[in-house]
C-alpha cells in the first residue's frame, strides 16, 4: 500500500468532504482542540440536509451550528458545555446530554449509533497513521466502531502528535481535508486566597508516591502549587494541565511509584498552554488513550494511592454534590467526575476530594452559600452522597465516608462560611438532620 497515494486519493475540499453526510445522519465531533472548525461550518452551510444530529462537548469555538440562525433541521447536542455553548443550551437553541465521559462509547454502542465522525488530527506519518493529537476522548473509540460509516479528518499542522492508543490509519479514513486552525489555550488564572487555602488543605493529605487526577480551574491549580515538596507523584487523569507540567519540571512528578504504567503520564486529552502542547508533542512519556481506558474505575483503581481532585457548584448537608449547573442554568456537564470517585474508592490508599468555595455572589451581588440544606431547585446530583469522600472549602475538610446524616451535617456546617452557619444549623434541625 502506497500511503501517500492513498492520502492523495482521499484529499478533497472541505465542501466535498461534508457531502459524505446524508440526511438522517448522526455526526460526532471531539472536544476542544479536536473540533474541526472548517468541517463543522461547512456542514452547517448544507441547508438541504434534513434531520441531522450533531454531538460534541467542551465547545470552545463559536461555530455556526451553535447560532440561532443555523440550519433548523440540525439538532445540536453537547455532552459537556464549554464557553461557546452555555448560552445556546440555556436558551433552547441546543440540547444537553447528561453522561459520564467514561460511558460515552458504550452508550453509543448500545443506544446511540454514530454515522459520521469529523475530527482534527495531526499530519500523517510515513506509515500512514494520523495521531488524534491532544484530543482522544470518546471519539477515538467511536471511530473504531463498525457502525461508524465515515471518518472525516481535518489535518492541522499545529496539532501535536501524541503517543498512546489513539492512531487512525489512512485506510480507515473516508475523506481528508487540510486546514490549519490555531490551538486553543486556557488562560492563566491567578490564584485567589481561597484557592490557596483549599489547595494547601488537600495537598497535606496527599502522600508521596500518589497518582493524581486534577480537574480544570483555580482550585486544582492551587493544589498543584502546594505539591512541590512531594516526591514521585504520577499522572492518571482525564486532562493533562500546566500544573502537572510545572510539577514535572520541579522533579515532583516522576511516575516511578505508579502501579499501572509506571513513569507514563496517562490521560485522554490535553488542554492548557502552547508550552504544554509542545511538551506532549512526540513525547513517549505522555500517552493519550480512549476515555474507556482512562475513565474506567477498574483501570483507575489499578493505581495505588490514586487521588482525584474535582470542583463543584454546591453540596447539600447530607453530602450530595452538584458539579454541573447553577440551579436550572446548565454550566458544564457530568464529565468524568463520578468515574474517578469510583476509581479512587477502589484504589489501595486512594482518596477523592470535592473542592468548592463556601460562597458565591448572585446576579444582584448578594452573598450566597454553596453548602445548603438541600440541592438548589433544578440542580442535578452529580455525585450521590453514598460515594462522596472528602469535601473541602477554604474553611476546612469534611470527611463523608463512614459518617451518618447527623455527623455529615455538622461537618459540612463547620466548613461553611461563618455568616451562614447559624442558618444552616437552624435548617438542619428543621429537617431533623441534627438534634
N, C-alpha and C positions, 0 to 999 in steps of 0.2 A: 504493500500500500504506500503510495506516494502521498504523504500527509499534506505536503504543500499544494499539490494539485487538487486534493480533496477540499482543502481550505478555499482555494480559488473558485472551485465549482459551487461552493455554498455562500460565497461572499456576495452580498447584494445591498441595495439601498435600504434605508430604514422603511420607506413606504412599501417596498416589495416584501420585506420581511414580515410586516404585520398583516399582509394579505393571507398568511397561513392561519390566522384566527378566523373562525367561522361563527355565524350567528348561533347562539346557544352555548358557546364555549365558556368554561371557567378558566381564568387566567391568574396565575400566581406570580408574584414578584418578591424578591428578598427585601430585607430591612435596609435602612440607612444607605450606606455606600454601595450596596448591591442593587439598588433600584435603578433600572435603566431609563434615564430621563428621556432620551431621544425616542426609544421604542414606546414608552408609555404615552408620550404626547402624540406620536404618530397614530397610535391605536385610537386615541380619543377623536382624531380627525376623521376616522372612518364612520361617518354619520349613517351609513346604510346598514350597519350591523344592528342586530336585534338580540335582546335577552343575553347580554354579556355580563358575567360576574367577574369582578377584579378583586383579588385578595392581596393585601400587603400588611405592613406593620412598621412601626418606628419611622413613619414618613417624615423626612426632613426636607424634601424638595417640594416647592409649591407647584405641583403638576396640574395640567389642565383637567385631569379626571377628578380632581378634588373640588373643582369650581361649580357653583350652582348652575352655570350655563353649559355644562358638559352634555355629552350625548345622553338624552333622557332614558335611553334604553340600556344604559350601563348601571349595574348595581355594584357599588364600590364598598368594600368591607375592610376594616382594619382589625388586626388581632392584638395590636398594642399601639396606642396613639402616640404620635410624635407632634412636634410643633406645628406642622403643616395641616394636621387633621383634627385637632381638638375642636376648632370652631365648626368645620363641616359636620363632624359627628354630632355635636351637641345642638346643631341647628336642623338636623334631619337630612342633610344633603348626603351623608354617608352613614354606614352602619358600623357597629362594633361587635366583634365576635369574641365572647369570653372563652379563653382556652389557655391551658398551661403549655408553655413552649415545648416542653419535653414530649407532650402528647400530640402535637400538631401533625406529624407524619402519620401516626396511627389513625387519627381522626379522618385524615384524607383517605387512607386505605379503606376504612370501614364505612364512612358516611358521605364523603365529600370529594369524589374523584376530580382531579385537575386535568384539563386537556392540554394546556399550554403553559410552560414556564418561560418567562423572559427575565434575563438577569445579566448583570455586569460580570465580566471575567477578566483575568489578566491575559496578556498576549500568549498565543500558543507557543509551546516549546518545540524543540526539534523532533520530539517523539509524537507530536500531535495532541498533547494534553494542554488544556486550559486549567488554571487554578481558579477556584471560587474566590480567591483573594481574601479580603478581610471579612467576608460575609458568607459563611457556610449555612448557618442557622437551620431552618427546617426545609428550605427549598432544595438543598442538595439531595436529601432523601427522596423528595418528590420527583426530582429529575430521574432518579433511578427506578421509579415505579413503572410497571408495564402499561398502566392505564394512561400515562402521560404521552400524548400523541406527538407533541413537538417541543423541542428545546430551542429557544432563540437566544443567542448570546450577543451582547454588546461589548465588544473588545475595547478596553480602556487602558491606554499605555500608562496611566497614573496608578492603576490598581496593582498593589504589591502581589508578588507570587508567594503563597504560603504553603507550608508543609502540612501533612496530616491527610486524612481520608476525605479529600474534597475536590478531586480532579474529575474533569469531564473530557472525553476524547472526541476529536473532530468527527469520528464516525457516528457518534451519538447525537450530533447537532444537526438541526434542520436548516438553520439559517445563521449566517454570521454578518454582523454589521460592525463597522469600525467608527467609533465615536468616543472622543476623549471628553470626560467630564471631570472637574476638579474633585478632590477628596474632601468630603465634608468633615470639618474639625469641630470638636467640642471646645467651647471657651473655657479658659482657666478661671474658675470661680473662687474668689478669695474666701478663706475660711472665716466663719463667724466665731465669736466666743462660745456660743452654744455648740457649734461643730467640734470645737476643741475639747470641751468638757465631755461630750459624748464619746469622741474618738479616744480620749485618754482612758475613760472608764472601760471601754471594750478592749482596748489594747492590753490593759492589765490582766485580762482574763485569757489572753492568747498565749499558749506555751510555745517554746522553741520547738521546731520540727513540725509545726502545724501546716496544713494545706488550706489556703484561703480562697474564698469567693467574695468579691466585692461588687456591689451594685453601682448605680450611677448617682452622682451628686456629691455635695459638700461633705456629708457625714462619712460615706465610705472613704473619701479622700483624706478626711481628718484622721480616720483610723490608721490609714497608711502612714501618715506623718508621725504617728506615735509608735510605730513598729520598728523604728530604726535601730533599736538596741536588741532586737530579737535575732535569732540565729536559725539558719537552714529552713526557712519557710519555703513552701511550694505553692504552685498555682493549679487549681482545677476550678474553672469558672465558666460562666456564660461569656463574659466580656473581658478582654484584656484592656486595661486602663493605664493612663500615665502614672498613676500612683504606684502601680506594680513595677513599672519601668524604673521609677525613682528608687524603689527598694532594691531592685536588682543591681543598679549601679552603686548602691551603698554596700553591696555584699550581703544583704539580708536574705534575699531570695536566691537559693541555690538548688532547691528541689532534691537535695541528697537524701533527705529522710522520707521522701514520698514513698508510699507503699504501692501506688499504681503509677506506672510510667515515671520512674524516678528521673529527676533532672529535666523533665519536659514540662513546659507550660502547656496546659490543655484548655481549650476554650472552643466556642462556636462562632464568635465574631469579635471584631476589634473596633473600638470607637474612641478616638482621642485626638492627639495632635499629629502633625506630619512627622515629628520626631518618633512617635510610636509606630507609625506606618513604615518608616524606614527601618526601624528595629526588627519588625517581623518579616520584612522582605527577604525571601530566600534564606530564612534563618531556621535551620533544622531543630533548634531548641524549642521553637514555638510550633504547636500543632493545632490546627483547626479541624474539628470534626462535626458531624451532624449533631443537632441537639438531642437526637435519640440516644447518642452516646454520652455527651457531656451532662445532660439533664436527667438521665436515668438514675433514680435514687439508689438502685442497687450498685451501679457503677460508681456513683459519688461516694457511697459508703466504703468502697474499697480503699479509699484514702483514710488512714488513721488520723485522728485529731483534725478532722475536717471542720472548717469554720466557715459559716455563712453569715454575711452582714448585709442586710437589706433595710430599706426605709419604708415608712408607712404614712398614711394620711391621718389615721386615728385608731384608737384602741378602746374597746369597751371595758368596763370594770370587771368583767368575767374573763377577759383575755382574748376576745375576738379581735381580728386585725383587718383593717381595710387599707389596701395599698393602691387602690385603683381610681377612686373618684372623690370629689368634693360634694357629698350629698348625691344629688341626681346628675351632677356635672361630671361626665366621664373625662378623666385626666390622662390616664396611662393605660395599663392593662394588667392581666394576671401574670404574664411573663413566666419566668422560672422560679418565682418567689417560693411557691409551695414545693417544687421539685427539690430544692436544696434544703428546705426544712426537713423533709422526709429523709434525704440522704445523710444529713448531719446526725439525725437521731440514730440511724443505723450504724454510723461510723464509730469505731472504737475511740473513745475520748473526744467525740465530735460535739460541737456546740453551734446553736443557731441564734442569731441576735436580730431583733426587730428594733430599729432606732428611729426616733422621731422627736421633733421639737415639742415641748409641752404645750405651746400655744401657736396661734396664727391670728392674723387680723382679717376680718371680713371686709366686704366692699365699702362699708361705711367707716372703716377704721377701728371697729370695736375689737377688743382682745377676746379671743375665744379659746377654750381648752380643747386639746386634741385627745385628751383622756375623758371619756364621757360614760355616763351610766349605761347607755345603750348606743348602738350604732345610729348615726345621723340618718334621718329619713332619706331613703333612696340609695344609701351606701351598701355595697356588697360586702360579704365576708370573704376576704382573700385567703385568710388562713384561719381554720377553725381553732377554737380555744383549746381543744384537746392536744393540738400539735405545737402550739407556741411555747418556746422555752424561755428566752430572756427578752424582756422589753427594757429599753434604755432611753432615758431623756437626759437633758442637761442637769437634772436633779438626782440622778442615780440609776441603779439597776434593780429591776424586779424580776425574780425567777418565778415562772408559772408552773413548771413541772413539779408534780407531787403536792401542789397546793390546792386546797378546797376553795370554794367560792368566797368564803369569808376572808381567807388568807390572801387570795388574789386581789380582792377589792382593796384591802388595807395596804398591800404592797404597791398597787398602782396609784392609790391616792397619795402615798408617800413620795412618789416621783412626779406627781402632777405639779403644775405651777402653784405656789403658795396661795395666790389670790383665789384659787378655785377649790382648795381642799375642803373648806367648810361646806360649800355647796355640794361637792361630791359625796362627802360624808352623810349629809342630810339625804341625798338621793339614794345612797346605798342602803341606809336604814329604811327608807320608804319602800324600797324594793325587796327588803329583807335579805340583802346580801350580807349585812353585818348587823350585830345587835344594837 
